[in-house]
Amino acid sequence: MKSDGYPTVDPWVVDWFDENGAMMDRPAAYAFPILAADLSGLPPAFVMVGGCDWLRDEGLAYAERLRDAGVPTEELISKGQPHGFLNLDFPASAEVYDAAGAWLRDVFAAAG
């Protein structure tokens, strides 16, 4: 399924979340922000994906949509890492935590 040239979540995934109560009667964009019609006005974003993450392309498309909507967005691709690697405490996690920490410090400093 494609929307405006951006890959989106397969319909069966949205259906699964809906059938299992994860959607809680909210529009799909609450569970899958890439499906939102308008991303403008959102706060700065840090989008991190694993290089072997099965959702990598969707994460990168989301970062692109955020930038296109004027949202300051930083993107980090952790080469060779699978989905969920941060939760598994892989060695590459340290790089992500360092980058996210530096990004947060910069965002908070800019906000004054």
C-alpha positions in Angstrom: 0.0 0.0 0.0 1.3 3.4 -0.9 0.1 6.9 0.0 1.4 10.0 -1.8 4.6 8.1 -2.8 5.4 7.1 0.8 5.3 3.5 2.0 2.7 3.0 4.7 1.9 0.3 7.1 0.2 -2.7 5.5 -3.6 -2.8 6.1 -3.4 -6.2 7.8 -1.2 -4.6 10.5 -3.7 -1.9 11.2 -6.5 -4.5 11.3 -4.5 -6.7 13.7 -3.9 -3.8 16.1 -7.6 -2.8 15.8 -8.8 -6.4 16.4 -6.6 -6.7 19.5 -7.7 -3.5 21.2 -4.6 -1.4 20.5 -6.5 1.2 18.6 -8.9 2.0 21.4 -11.4 3.6 18.9 -8.9 6.2 17.7 -8.0 6.9 14.1 -5.1 4.8 12.7 -2.8 7.9 12.8 -2.6 7.6 16.6 -1.0 4.2 16.3 0.8 4.9 13.0 1.8 8.6 12.8 2.9 8.2 9.2 -0.8 7.9 8.3 -1.6 11.3 9.7 -2.9 13.7 7.0 -0.9 16.7 8.4 2.3 16.6 10.4 3.0 20.3 10.6 3.2 21.9 14.0 4.7 18.9 15.7 7.7 19.3 18.0 11.2 18.5 16.9 11.7 14.8 16.2 14.5 12.3 16.6 13.8 9.3 14.4 16.1 6.3 14.9 15.9 3.1 12.9 17.9 -0.1 12.8 19.5 -0.8 9.4 17.9 -4.2 9.3 14.7 -3.2 11.0 11.7 -4.5 9.2 10.1 -1.0 9.8 13.2 0.9 8.6 11.7 2.2 5.4 8.5 3.4 7.2 10.7 5.2 9.8 12.7 6.9 7.1 9.5 7.9 5.2 8.1 9.3 8.4 11.3 11.4 9.0 11.0 12.7 5.4 7.3 13.6 5.9 8.2 15.4 9.1 10.9 17.4 7.3 8.6 18.1 4.4 6.0 19.5 6.9 8.7 21.8 8.4 9.3 19.8 11.5 13.0 19.9 12.6 13.9 16.2 12.4 17.1 14.3 13.0 17.5 10.9 11.7 19.9 8.1 12.8 20.3 4.7 11.1 22.1 2.1 13.2 23.7 -0.1 10.6 23.1 -3.8 10.9 20.7 -3.5 13.8 17.3 -5.3 13.9 14.0 -4.0 15.1 14.0 -3.5 18.9 17.8 -3.7 19.4 17.7 -0.9 22.0 15.6 -3.2 24.2 18.1 -6.0 23.8 21.0 -3.8 25.1 23.1 -4.5 22.0 26.4 -2.7 22.0 25.1 -0.3 19.2 22.6 1.0 21.7 25.2 3.2 23.4 25.7 5.1 20.1 21.9 5.7 19.9 21.6 6.8 23.6 24.6 9.2 23.1 23.1 10.7 20.0 19.6 11.0 21.5 21.1 12.6 24.6 23.0 15.2 22.6 20.0 15.9 20.5 17.8 16.4 23.5 20.3 18.8 25.1 20.4 20.8 21.9 16.6 20.9 21.6 16.1 22.0 25.3 18.9 24.6 25.0 17.3 26.1 21.9 13.9 26.2 23.7 15.5 28.3 26.4 
